[in-house]
Amino acid sequence: MARILDGINSPADVKILSIAQLQQLAEEIREELITVLAKNGGHLGPNLGVVELTLAMHYVFDTPKDHFVFDVSHQAYIHKLLTGRREQFHTIRTAGGLNGFMLRSESEHDSYGAGHAGTALSAALGMAVARDQRGTDEHVVALAGDAAFTCGITYEALNNIAHHTKKLIVILNDNEWSIDKNVGAIAAYFNRIVTHPHFDALHSRAGKFVKMIGGKNAYRMAQKAEEAAKNMLWPSIIFEELGLKYYGPVDGHDLPALIHTLETVKRQDRPVLLHVLTTKGKGFEPALLRQKKFHGLGPYDPETGETQPSGQPTYSEIFADTLIKLANQNDKIVAITAAMPNGTALDRFQLKHPSKYFDVGIAEEHAVIFAAGLATKGYRPVVAIYSTFLQRAFDPIVHDVCLQNLPVVFCMDRGSLSGDDGPTHHGLFDISYLRGIPNIVHMVPKDEDELADMLQTAVLHNGPVAIRYPRGVGRGTPCKPFPKQIPIGEAEILRQSDRDTIAIFAIGAMVPMAEEIALQLEREGFSAAVINARFTKPLDTQTVEFFARNVEVLLTLEDHVLMGGFGSAVLEALSDRGIATPVVRIGWPDNFIEHGKPDQLRAKYGLSAAAALEKLRPFLLRFTSAPRRSQKLFTR
Ligand SMILES: Cc1ncc(C[n+]2csc(CCOP(=O)(O)OP(=O)(O)O)c2C)c(N)n1
């Protein structure tokens, strides 16, 4: 049987369908999501939950004239399928294919790009005010999950909306889940609304009514369902107090109810909050059983939902297991996550030290200031936040932690490429944004064992420390039974000889590449020292200066933007000392890097041993004819 989905080339094709056809289309979309994501990976659960809601939104509103702003926008896959990108959908999250988030450059229907949580209401308000200024009449609809209501900025927007516009629709997609179970008082509040007996009675009455009339007569149903929708309207004080008219809760899988409620809210002359209840993972049993896993994942078996076991422990797991060991001995250690217990592996810590574990919701700024408060009272807070999400907490890091020189440890997971998620999630800026702040120590481990040592070093240090480490697994270096402290600001010399003409300074996961380059240079008749720099701040200037004075050229390797990064720190140190030894820097260029497989992206942007050698070659040519005299080795 021909699929309705195959005839959907724009939202106009959705608007002409009957309810029964829309329901069939919903099933076909679910099938498509499950099949494509089984190969490409992606945010399966969130998208399965908003199939009917997205269909209803496109049925009632008219993009690109009207604007949809999706919070995080990880749940925009159906929107992509309905807005002219159906044929490319199989490329989602692959190199050169569709991005997994809304992207303004990808389609005129993507009115706002995102990847970080909590931005939808503010951005939507900006668009609504622009519309009011212009005097046009398009609708702006913000769709935000219940976890977006754990973000401070969502409330900053709520505080402003009714003051600045009369026409804005906020849809709260309440599935009770963040990536893990949603946390905090607001989650409990939403739950109180939903479980209110008043709502239950109305809801079952409306449900029976829709079943009774079926999908036969769309016009009659439209009228009747509108009455039902009106009956379901039930005000809730929090949003009303903020000046938004509250509608709901509405069953987010009930297409007639959704369509007619959206038609109702569309006609309002004041800002509206529509509370919609959805089930994350709806229509795929494995996703319903394991909501956390199916929030976002790599390829899986489309029948069973099984994924390949990862085998070796990830950096996140090494971090969490080490922290458990350290906390066993030090009762001042507490761990904080901003809604990422699974991603940071702190869920392991929670099991062992439940009273020392805090999930604060998607609230990075609060997490950092909360940690600062704990640190003032003698605690050693370890804040595990992905490098990309910590960007949001820049001011608290400066103003609350570093200015007061408080011993807070920042563990920046995903400090490198995020891969398939793309530019919103790559963690490529933290050296630059932290290096300029007084008091902070910033370090990068070359392998798993060194991560454990750095964590130990960090909790023993009496001041702020940040550690960045990449996503996934490392070299597989086994960890010592108990980590050891590393002297702050000391690099590790991995290889040197009295014939060195090149010194390679690498940080973190680039250290193996430094060793590979040194071996290749050796095959070509050049001798290169290899230094695991370990600290970007304080930089080991003694080591940098020694090698800069004793070799012909330095090579720096970092999995980070070049601008303001580790290589820049080396250049600054040399400039300050009046040393003119050339420095060849390898790192990410001054662009936002698209999504793709890390290896492909590294090859494309020159973060490979081959590309580094190529960049180094012009300098090698200068001294091939004049081999260096033998020189002394570096010692402290
Ligand atoms: C600032 C920030 N911190 C953390 C994340 C990671 N993250 C992505 S989606 C998500 C949960 C979203 O939950 P919700 O908004 O309720 O949508 P759902 O997936 O349940 O539909 C989190 C924590 C993020 N995207 N942005």
The ligand as a Tripos MOL2 file, in Angstrom:
@<TRIPOS>MOLECULE
LIG
   26    27     1     0     0
SMALL
NO_CHARGES

@<TRIPOS>ATOM
      1 C1         22.0820   23.7770   28.3810 C.3       1 LIG1
      2 C2         21.8660   22.3250   28.1310 C.ar      1 LIG1
      3 N1         22.1640   21.4250   29.0790 N.ar      1 LIG1
      4 C3         21.9770   20.1100   28.8690 C.ar      1 LIG1
      5 C4         21.4750   19.6700   27.6760 C.ar      1 LIG1
      6 C5         21.3300   18.1900   27.4100 C.3       1 LIG1
      7 N2         19.9420   17.8340   27.1270 N.ar      1 LIG1
      8 C6         19.4920   17.6410   25.8810 C.ar      1 LIG1
      9 S1         17.8900   17.2680   25.8210 S.2       1 LIG1
     10 C7         17.7680   17.2920   27.5050 C.ar      1 LIG1
     11 C8         16.4880   16.9680   28.1790 C.3       1 LIG1
     12 C9         15.3500   17.5860   27.4840 C.3       1 LIG1
     13 O1         14.1770   17.2450   28.1410 O.3       1 LIG1
     14 P1         12.8460   17.9340   27.7020 P.3       1 LIG1
     15 O2         13.1050   19.3710   27.3700 O.co2     1 LIG1
     16 O3         11.8080   17.6620   28.7180 O.co2     1 LIG1
     17 O4         12.5050   17.2330   26.3230 O.3       1 LIG1
     18 P2         12.2230   15.6860   26.0280 P.3       1 LIG1
     19 O5         13.5110   15.1060   25.5260 O.co2     1 LIG1
     20 O6         11.7590   15.0430   27.2850 O.co2     1 LIG1
     21 O7         11.2040   15.7250   24.9760 O.co2     1 LIG1
     22 C10        18.9910   17.6170   28.0900 C.ar      1 LIG1
     23 C11        19.2430   17.7090   29.5250 C.3       1 LIG1
     24 C12        21.1910   20.6360   26.6930 C.ar      1 LIG1
     25 N3         20.7380   20.2990   25.4900 N.pl3     1 LIG1
     26 N4         21.3850   21.9380   26.9440 N.ar      1 LIG1
@<TRIPOS>BOND
     1     1     2 1
     2     2     3 ar
     3     2    26 ar
     4     3     4 ar
     5     4     5 ar
     6     5     6 1
     7     5    24 ar
     8     6     7 1
     9     7     8 ar
    10     7    22 ar
    11     8     9 ar
    12     9    10 ar
    13    10    11 1
    14    10    22 ar
    15    11    12 1
    16    12    13 1
    17    13    14 1
    18    14    15 2
    19    14    16 1
    20    14    17 1
    21    17    18 1
    22    18    19 2
    23    18    20 1
    24    18    21 1
    25    22    23 1
    26    24    25 1
    27    24    26 ar
@<TRIPOS>SUBSTRUCTURE
     1 LIG1         1 GROUP 0 **** ****
